[in-house]
Amino acid sequence: MRRSAGKPLTALAAVVGLVLTTACGPSGETSPTGGRERPATTSTDPHSTDPAVTGVQPLYDLSPELEDQIGTVLIGSALGIDGVAEVPLQSPYMDDLLSGACGTEPGNGVYLSAFGQRREWKAPHVRIQQFAGGWGVSPAAEAVAQVRGRLGCGTYQDREGLHRVLGERELSPLSGLDDQLMFCEVINEEGPEGPTHLCTVLLARGEIASRIQTRAATAERAEQVARELAVPAARRLAAVS
């Protein structure tokens, strides 16, 4: 479940107005500016604008400098992998779930990012994507923990095909982070074109989460590249003040 847009502020403007109207009432008073209060999670109204139900971040709940910080978290072009080339994208801006593993969808306390950006690269027999975005309703570390708690599903189906979750992989501790997680999957294991191996690294600090995903024909290659890129990705994330 992904939303791509030209500029995140434009794409979310309508949602912001609706959320602010709901929060402030018909008088048009200023939205909350104190501590970050979590939204209520008890609504069952299918037309609810409660962020916990819609999975959309309320922008007033995010740090004003967050949009500028997201871009600094992306690794850049110097990946140090033989034959790597950046994949041109129509737009770098994309808001996304931190992970769609085990059929996760937005809503019911699962949030899409705000101000998300991505980059993609390809090298012989491997495809790489980095994504970074903001989580304001709950810390980014809670989003990572939420993914960790869903990895016992075994298998699930999405647009890429049938995934089998292989479980967590050990990742050396990376300094300056609130949480980190690495896990791997195999997609279309019995397919006629052969399996795709997918490894995901999730990194969290404050309101920002960074995701590295590598797809390769072998489990060894997918894991190797994911581990290599986790280090510079963590360094950039930890540098955000």
Secondary structure, DSSP 8 states (H G I E B T S, - for coil): -EEE-S-HHHHHHHHHHHHHHHHHTTTT-----SS----------TT---HHHH----GGGS-TTHHHHHHHHS--S----TT-EE---S-SBEEE-S--GGG--SBTTB---EEEEEEEEEETTEEEEEEEEE--SS-HHHHHHHHHTTGGG-EEEETTEEEEEEEE------TT-SEEEEEEEEESTT-TT--EEEEEEEEEETTEEEEEEEEESSHHHHHHHHHHHHHHHHHHHHT--
